[in-house]
């Protein structure tokens, strides 16, 4: 066996959403902060994304988290998040998966019944409270950076659909929220392909037609990067949602950062009080529990400080590399599972989408 670029990893999923957490073999990743390291990886080491997430070693629904030492005086460790085509500055499922792996592998000491950690994400310091028992991390609660409302009821002209009204908010990224019932969806597994195709079209329209600005963090992506479909709950929660991740696939979990942004909308509407639990359902029926911890401001905008709680399970551990003769050392993508420009432009049959009529 002649594997090169050898990486050690652990696989875990948070309420159904999988992550590959790299715990060894990365070598030096320059940068003073995780944001700096994210920039270096994007510019100079994007081969890692392709190695970890492209076929035949990965899949479009898999994310990666690179655990790195942090030079921040308040952080125990740092991590950089990599999704299919992007490097988000924050992700709830990736945070829950990463914290679980750190504690269950002993990369940071576990204290029972509650372990407290501070992890540096590209978005900043994320405070973690983990409920632990018998060496198992049973539940992770992360305290996110502030979330806030940008605009409500923004009309978008979306190719193949018509006029769609979206609410725009920030919760670790900028989200366009769409009421799925207006297009005849209930957010169930059978609808995943259509929701993914259409959601990517909405994301592209929102990026072009709904400009956004983060007054406190100009270094983060200053555009809408996700569409979140929401609907009435089906499994005892407060809402049901699925988030569309580029290049066009559904988040299997209830999406922690989207839940944070939606809680900002609900608090601004007067329907969610500080300290009130908020149960966020996924397309699979799993859930996260959100809470508005306190109120703050981001620039001149009212904002909330949210927390999200969820569970993760480790399911694999191994090493990954490439034989030097392997013709697919950078992996590959095929449009049957990895959406492309042409597949995104197709609207699957089954619904009447012209909501602008």
C-alpha positions in Angstrom: 0.0 0.0 0.0 1.6 3.3 -1.2 -0.8 5.9 0.1 0.3 9.6 0.1 -1.3 12.7 1.6 -2.4 10.5 4.5 -5.1 12.0 6.8 -6.5 10.6 10.0 -10.2 11.2 10.4 -13.3 10.4 12.4 -16.8 10.3 10.9 -19.9 11.5 12.9 -23.4 12.7 12.3 -25.4 15.3 14.1 -29.1 14.4 14.0 -28.5 12.9 10.6 -26.1 15.3 9.0 -22.6 13.8 8.5 -19.2 15.3 9.0 -15.6 14.0 8.4 -13.5 15.4 11.2 -9.8 15.4 10.4 -7.6 14.9 13.5 -4.2 14.3 12.0 -2.0 14.6 8.9 -2.7 18.2 8.0 0.7 19.6 8.6 1.2 23.3 9.0 -1.7 25.5 8.1 -0.5 29.1 8.3 -2.5 31.9 9.8 -3.0 33.7 13.1 -6.7 33.1 13.3 -9.1 30.4 12.0 -10.3 33.0 9.6 -6.8 33.4 8.3 -6.3 29.6 8.1 -9.6 29.3 6.2 -8.3 31.9 3.7 -5.1 29.9 3.2 -6.9 26.7 2.7 -9.2 28.2 0.1 -6.3 29.8 -1.8 -3.5 27.2 -1.4 -4.9 23.8 -0.3 -8.3 23.4 -1.9 -7.0 19.9 -2.9 -7.9 18.9 0.7 -11.6 19.7 0.0 -11.5 17.6 -3.2 -9.7 14.8 -1.5 -12.1 14.6 1.4 -15.4 15.4 -0.2 -15.3 14.5 -3.9 -15.9 10.9 -5.0 -14.6 8.2 -4.8 -13.6 9.1 -1.2 -16.5 11.4 -0.3 -20.0 12.4 -1.3 -21.9 15.6 -1.9 -23.8 15.4 1.4 -20.6 15.1 3.5 -18.8 18.1 5.1 -15.3 18.2 6.6 -13.9 19.8 9.7 -10.2 20.3 10.2 -9.2 20.4 13.9 -6.3 22.8 14.3 -4.4 24.4 17.2 -5.6 27.9 18.1 -3.5 30.9 19.1 -6.5 32.7 20.6 -6.0 33.1 24.3 -9.7 32.0 25.1 -9.8 29.0 22.8 -9.1 25.3 23.6 -8.8 24.3 19.9 -9.8 25.6 16.5 -11.6 24.2 13.5 -12.1 25.1 9.9 -15.4 24.1 8.2 -15.5 22.8 4.6 -18.7 22.0 2.7 -19.2 20.6 -0.8 -18.2 23.9 -2.6 -17.7 26.4 0.2 -15.8 27.2 3.4 -18.6 28.6 5.7 -17.4 30.6 8.7 -19.9 28.8 11.0 -22.0 25.7 10.9 -24.1 24.2 13.7 -24.0 20.6 12.7 -20.2 20.7 12.1 -19.7 22.3 15.5 -21.7 19.7 17.3 -19.9 16.9 15.4 -16.5 18.4 16.0 -17.1 19.0 19.7 -18.3 15.4 20.2 -15.2 14.0 18.4 -12.9 16.2 20.4 -14.3 15.0 23.7 -14.9 11.4 22.9 -11.3 11.0 21.5 -9.8 12.8 24.4 -8.4 15.7 22.4 -9.6 17.9 25.2 -10.4 16.7 28.7 -14.0 15.5 29.4 -15.6 16.4 32.7 -18.8 14.7 33.7 -21.6 15.6 33.8 -20.9 18.9 32.0 -17.8 19.8 29.9 -17.2 23.4 28.9 -15.1 24.2 25.8 -14.3 27.2 23.8 -13.6 26.5 20.1 -12.4 29.1 17.6 -14.3 28.9 14.4 -13.6 31.3 11.5 -16.7 33.3 12.7 -15.1 33.7 16.2 -15.2 32.0 19.6 -18.0 29.5 20.0 -18.7 28.5 23.6 -19.7 24.8 24.1 -21.5 23.0 26.9 -21.5 19.2 26.5 -23.5 16.9 28.6 -21.3 13.8 29.2 -21.8 10.4 30.8 -19.6 7.3 30.9 -17.2 8.7 28.4 -20.0 9.6 25.9 -20.8 13.1 24.8 -24.6 12.8 25.0 -25.6 16.4 23.9 -23.8 19.5 22.8 -25.1 23.1 23.2 -23.2 25.8 21.3 -23.6 29.5 21.9 -23.4 31.1 18.5 -22.3 34.6 17.4 -25.2 37.1 17.3 -28.1 36.6 14.8 -30.2 39.3 13.3 -32.9 40.1 10.8 -31.9 41.8 7.5 -35.2 42.3 5.6 -38.6 40.6 5.6 -40.9 39.9 2.6 -38.3 40.5 -0.1 -39.8 39.6 -3.6 -37.5 37.6 -5.8 -37.9 36.7 -9.4 -36.8 33.1 -9.6 -36.2 31.3 -12.9 -38.8 28.5 -13.4 -40.8 29.5 -10.3 -41.9 33.1 -10.6 -42.1 35.7 -7.8 -41.1 34.3 -4.4 -41.3 36.2 -1.1 -38.3 35.6 1.2 -37.2 36.7 4.6 -33.5 37.4 5.0 -31.6 36.9 8.2 -28.1 36.1 9.5 -27.3 33.3 11.9 -23.7 32.4 11.0 -24.4 32.9 7.3 -27.1 34.9 5.4 -30.3 32.8 4.7 -33.3 33.4 2.5 -36.3 31.8 4.2 -39.2 30.6 2.0 -42.5 29.2 3.2 -42.5 25.8 1.5 -46.3 25.5 1.7 -46.7 28.3 -0.8 -45.2 26.0 -3.4 -47.1 22.9 -2.2 -44.3 21.3 -0.1 -44.5 19.9 3.4 -40.7 19.1 3.8 -40.8 15.3 3.8 -38.0 13.0 2.5 -39.9 12.3 -0.8 -39.6 16.0 -1.7 -35.8 16.3 -1.1 -34.8 16.3 -4.8 -37.3 19.0 -5.8 -36.5 21.2 -2.7 -32.8 21.0 -3.5 -33.2 21.9 -7.1 -35.5 24.8 -6.5 -33.7 26.0 -3.4 -30.5 26.4 -5.3 -32.4 28.6 -7.8 -33.7 30.7 -5.0 -30.2 31.1 -3.5 -28.9 32.3 -6.8 -31.7 34.8 -7.2 -31.3 36.0 -3.6 -27.5 36.5 -4.0 -28.3 38.7 -7.0 -31.4 40.5 -6.0 -31.2 40.8 -2.2 -27.9 42.5 -1.2 -26.8 42.0 2.4 -24.2 43.5 4.7 -22.9 42.3 8.1 -22.0 45.5 9.9 -19.8 43.8 12.5 -17.9 41.3 10.2 -17.1 42.6 6.8 -14.7 39.6 6.3 -17.5 37.0 6.0 -19.3 36.3 2.7 -21.5 39.3 2.1 -24.3 37.6 0.2 -27.1 35.2 0.7 -25.5 31.7 0.5 -28.4 29.4 1.6 -32.1 29.0 1.0 -34.1 27.5 3.9 -37.5 26.0 3.3 -39.8 26.1 6.3 -43.2 24.7 7.0 -45.5 23.6 9.8 -44.1 21.1 12.3 -44.9 17.4 11.9 -43.1 15.8 14.9 -44.0 18.0 17.9 -41.7 20.9 17.2 -42.2 24.6 16.6 -41.3 24.6 12.9 -40.0 22.3 10.3 -37.2 23.2 7.9 -34.6 22.0 5.5 -31.6 24.0 4.4 -30.3 23.9 0.8 -26.5 23.6 0.7 -24.6 24.3 -2.6 -24.3 22.8 -5.1 -27.9 21.8 -4.4 -28.6 19.2 -1.7 -30.6 19.2 1.5 -29.2 19.4 5.0 -30.2 16.2 6.7 -30.4 18.0 10.1 -32.5 20.9 11.3 -29.5 23.2 10.5 -28.2 25.0 13.6 -27.2 28.3 12.0 -30.6 28.6 10.1 -32.4 27.9 13.4 -30.4 30.8 14.9 -31.4 33.1 12.1 -35.0 32.0 12.2 -35.1 32.6 16.0 -34.0 36.2 15.3 -37.0 36.6 13.0 -39.3 35.1 15.5 -38.0 37.2 18.4 -38.3 40.4 16.2 -42.0 39.4 15.5 -42.7 39.0 19.2 -43.4 35.3 19.1 -40.2 34.0 20.8 -39.1 35.3 24.2 -35.7 35.3 25.7 -35.1 31.9 27.4 -38.0 30.2 25.6 -37.1 26.8 24.1 -37.6 26.5 20.3 -37.7 23.0 18.8 -36.5 22.9 15.2 -37.4 19.9 13.1 -35.5 18.4 10.2 -36.7 16.8 7.0 -35.9 13.5 8.8 -37.9 14.3 11.9 -34.9 14.8 14.1 -34.5 18.1 15.9 -32.3 20.7 17.5 -33.4 22.8 20.5 -32.8 26.5 20.2 -33.0 29.3 22.7 -32.5 33.1 22.7 -30.0 33.5 25.5 -29.8 37.3 25.5 -30.2 40.4 23.4 -27.5 42.5 21.8 -26.8 44.8 18.8 -24.7 44.3 15.7 -23.9 47.8 14.5 -27.2 49.6 14.4 -29.2 46.3 14.2 -31.1 44.6 17.0 -29.7 41.1 17.4 -30.1 38.0 19.6 -27.4 35.8 21.1 -28.7 32.3 20.3 -27.8 28.8 21.5 -28.6 25.5 19.8 -28.5 22.0 21.4 -28.3 18.7 19.5 -26.8 15.2 19.6 -24.1 13.6 17.5 -22.9 10.0 17.1 -19.4 8.8 16.0 -19.7 6.0 13.5 -16.3 5.5 11.9 -12.6 6.2 12.1 -9.8 5.7 9.6 -7.0 7.0 7.4 -7.5 8.4 3.9 -4.9 9.1 1.2 -4.1 8.5 -2.5 -2.0 6.0 -4.3 0.4 8.0 -6.5 -0.9 6.0 -9.6 -4.5 6.7 -8.8 -6.0 8.6 -11.8 -8.5 10.3 -9.5 -6.2 11.8 -6.9 -8.3 15.0 -6.8 -11.6 13.1 -7.0 -14.4 13.7 -9.4 -18.0 14.9 -9.5 -20.9 13.5 -11.6 -24.2 15.2 -12.1 -26.3 12.3 -11.0 -25.3 13.1 -7.4 -23.4 16.4 -7.7 -25.7 19.1 -9.2 -24.4 21.2 -12.1 -25.5 24.3 -13.9 -27.7 22.2 -16.3 -29.3 20.1 -13.5 -30.0 23.2 -11.4 -31.8 24.8 -14.4 -34.3 21.9 -14.6 -37.5 22.1 -12.6 -38.8 18.7 -11.6 -42.4 18.0 -12.4 -45.2 17.6 -9.8 -46.0 21.1 -8.5 -47.4 24.3 -9.9 -44.6 26.8 -9.3 -45.8 30.0 -10.8 -46.6 31.6 -7.4 -46.3 35.1 -9.0 -49.4 34.7 -11.0 
